[in-house]
């Protein structure tokens, strides 16, 4: 977790950094012409090219990728370059180089911040009120702008009180623990489960995240049940989905 001035680019120096900058220049002319206009912009690095992410997917980061998050403040820009734990050196180098190029093309000054998965700065976390979602995979996974007919079940482990982080874990009852909260996502059926030792703030955040999935990802088409308040049939369906 590093905060730095305009000239900070992380572990790349000299010829290594110049190489990444030159590769980016060839593909980023259009990008630099329009970057910095929105209140917040997020770019994923794909083959040395910054690809703007739809606001619908802000806060969702693939662990195999690197991103640049550009936040427009009153008197300056905050530039965060985020590395997933499985990101390649090329992706990390490209995101760092992109931040340098951004500084030279933005209409205001900027401050740079290195963000590493699970060690993000508080400033970075404040941008994502609904939580920070870590998704498995990388560029090849891609975000698809389609409504799937079949949803792959997933169990989301929600950790953190003020700034929640959301991890995908094995869809099994063994993944649950009494100290945290979980959301079981079956597509058009969502379940929110609270550990007995989770506090009120963690429960509130888990509920917010479940509601956000229902509203934003499922366009209000999904049903949401809180397991401890569900009918016996609803509770039985929850445990059956986790393997009994």
C-alpha positions in Angstrom: 0.0 0.0 0.0 1.9 3.1 -1.3 1.0 6.7 -1.8 3.3 8.8 -3.8 3.9 12.0 -5.7 3.5 12.5 -9.5 6.8 10.8 -10.4 6.2 7.6 -8.4 5.8 4.6 -10.6 6.6 1.6 -8.4 9.4 -0.9 -9.0 10.0 0.1 -12.7 12.9 2.4 -13.6 14.9 3.6 -16.6 14.8 1.5 -19.7 12.1 -0.9 -18.3 9.7 1.9 -17.7 10.5 3.6 -21.1 9.7 0.3 -22.9 6.3 0.1 -21.4 5.6 3.8 -22.1 6.5 3.4 -25.8 4.2 0.4 -26.1 1.4 2.3 -24.6 1.9 5.4 -26.7 1.2 3.5 -29.8 -2.2 2.4 -28.6 -3.4 5.1 -26.3 -3.7 8.3 -28.5 -7.5 8.2 -28.4 -7.5 7.4 -24.7 -5.4 10.4 -23.7 -7.7 12.7 -25.8 -10.7 11.9 -23.6 -9.3 10.7 -20.3 -10.2 12.6 -17.2 -13.6 13.9 -18.2 -15.8 11.7 -16.0 -15.9 12.0 -12.1 -14.3 8.5 -12.0 -12.9 6.3 -14.8 -11.5 2.8 -14.6 -9.3 1.3 -17.2 -8.2 -2.3 -17.5 -4.9 -3.1 -19.2 -5.4 -5.4 -22.2 -2.4 -6.1 -24.4 -0.7 -2.8 -23.5 -4.0 -1.0 -24.2 -6.2 0.8 -21.6 -9.8 -0.3 -22.0 -12.4 1.8 -20.3 -14.8 -0.1 -18.0 -18.5 0.5 -17.9 -19.6 2.2 -14.7 -21.9 -0.8 -14.1 -18.7 -2.8 -13.3 -16.9 -0.3 -11.2 -15.7 -1.9 -8.0 -15.3 -5.3 -9.7 -11.6 -6.3 -10.3 -10.2 -9.5 -11.8 -7.3 -10.9 -9.7 -5.3 -11.7 -12.8 -5.4 -8.1 -14.2 -4.1 -4.6 -13.6 -6.2 -1.5 -13.7 -5.8 2.3 -13.6 -8.5 4.2 -11.6 -8.7 7.9 -12.3 -10.6 10.0 -9.8 -11.4 13.6 -10.5 -11.1 15.8 -7.4 -11.7 19.5 -7.0 -8.1 20.6 -7.6 -6.3 17.5 -8.8 -6.7 14.0 -10.0 -6.0 10.9 -7.9 -4.5 8.2 -10.1 -4.5 4.7 -8.6 -2.9 1.7 -10.4 -4.2 -1.5 -9.0 -2.6 -4.9 -9.3 -4.3 -8.2 -8.7 -2.3 -11.0 -7.0 -2.1 -12.9 -10.3 -1.4 -10.0 -12.7 1.5 -10.4 -15.0 4.6 -8.2 -15.0 3.6 -6.8 -18.3 0.2 -5.7 -17.0 1.7 -4.2 -13.9 4.3 -2.4 -15.9 1.7 -1.1 -18.3 -0.5 0.3 -15.6 2.4 2.1 -13.9 3.5 3.5 -17.3 0.0 4.6 -18.1 -0.1 6.6 -14.9 3.0 8.5 -15.9 1.5 9.3 -19.3 -1.8 10.4 -17.7 0.1 13.0 -15.7 1.4 14.6 -18.8 -2.0 14.7 -20.5 -4.4 15.8 -17.7 -5.6 19.4 -17.3 -4.8 19.4 -13.6 -2.0 18.0 -11.4 -2.2 14.5 -10.1 -1.2 12.3 -7.2 -0.3 8.6 -7.7 -1.2 5.6 -5.5 -0.1 2.0 -5.8 -2.9 -0.3 -4.9 -2.3 -4.0 -4.3 -5.1 -6.6 -3.9 -6.3 -6.8 -0.2 -4.0 -4.0 0.8 -5.8 -1.0 -0.8 -5.6 2.4 0.7 -8.6 3.8 2.6 -8.9 6.6 -0.1 -9.3 3.9 -2.8 -11.8 2.0 -0.8 -14.0 5.1 -0.3 -14.8 5.1 -4.0 -16.7 1.8 -3.7 -19.4 2.1 -1.2 -21.0 -1.2 -2.2 -17.8 -3.1 -1.6 -14.8 -4.2 -3.6 -15.3 -7.4 -5.5 -12.4 -9.7 -6.3 -13.2 -11.9 -9.4 -11.2 -14.9 -10.4 -9.4 -14.8 -13.8 -8.1 -12.1 -16.0 -8.5 -10.4 -19.4 -9.7 -13.5 -21.1 -12.6 -13.7 -18.7 -14.0 -10.4 -19.8 -17.2 -8.6 -18.7 -20.0 -9.6 -21.1 -23.0 -7.2 -21.5 -25.5 -9.9 -21.8 -28.2 -11.4 -19.5 -27.2 -15.1 -19.0 -29.9 -17.8 -19.2 -28.0 -19.9 -16.7 -26.2 -18.5 -13.6 -23.2 -20.2 -12.1 -23.8 -20.5 -8.4 -21.3 -18.5 -6.3 -20.8 -17.9 -2.6 -19.5 -14.5 -1.6 -17.5 -14.0 1.6 -17.9 -10.5 2.9 -15.1 -9.2 5.1 -14.7 -5.8 6.6 -16.9 -3.3 8.5 -16.3 0.1 7.1 -14.9 -0.9 3.7 -16.1 -4.4 2.8 -14.1 -6.7 0.5 -15.9 -9.4 -1.3 -14.3 -12.8 -2.1 -15.7 -15.7 -4.1 -15.2 -19.0 -2.1 -16.2 -22.6 -2.6 -20.0 -23.1 -2.7 -20.1 -25.3 0.3 -21.3 -25.2 3.9 -17.7 -25.6 4.9 -16.9 -22.2 3.6 -19.1 -20.5 6.2 -17.8 -19.2 9.5 -19.6 -17.6 12.5 -17.5 -14.4 12.4 -18.4 -13.2 8.9 -21.3 -12.7 6.5 -22.0 -14.4 3.2 -24.2 -14.0 0.1 -25.2 -17.1 -1.8 -25.9 -16.1 -5.4 -28.0 -18.6 -7.4 -28.9 -16.1 -10.1 -32.6 -15.3 -9.6 -32.4 -16.4 -5.9 -30.1 -14.7 -3.4 -29.5 -15.7 0.2 -27.8 -13.5 2.9 -26.4 -15.5 5.8 -25.0 -13.9 9.0 -22.6 -15.6 11.3 -23.6 -15.6 14.9 -20.5 -13.6 15.9 -20.8 -11.0 13.1 -21.6 -7.5 14.4 -24.3 -5.2 13.3 -22.1 -3.2 11.0 -20.9 -6.3 9.1 -24.5 -7.5 8.8 -25.6 -4.1 7.5 -22.8 -4.1 4.8 -23.7 -7.6 3.8 -27.3 -6.7 3.4 -26.3 -3.6 1.3 -24.2 -5.8 -1.0 -26.9 -8.3 -1.4 -29.4 -5.6 -2.3 -26.9 -4.0 -4.7 -26.6 -7.4 -6.6 -30.4 -7.6 -6.8 -30.8 -4.1 -8.0 -27.8 -3.6 -10.2 -26.8 -7.0 -11.5 -30.2 -8.7 -11.6 -32.3 -5.6 -12.4 -34.7 -6.4 -9.5 -35.6 -9.7 -11.0 -34.0 -11.8 -8.2 -35.6 -12.8 -4.9 -33.6 -12.0 -1.8 -34.0 -14.0 1.4 -32.2 -13.5 4.7 -31.6 -17.1 5.8 -32.1 -16.6 9.6 -35.5 -15.0 8.8 -36.5 -17.3 6.0 -39.3 -19.9 6.0 -38.2 -23.5 6.9 -38.5 -24.2 3.2 -36.2 -21.3 2.3 -33.6 -22.3 4.9 -33.7 -25.9 3.6 -33.2 -24.7 0.0 -30.2 -22.6 1.2 -28.5 -25.5 2.9 -29.3 -27.9 0.0 -27.5 -25.5 -2.4 -24.5 -25.6 -0.2 -24.4 -29.4 -0.2 -26.7 -30.2 2.6 
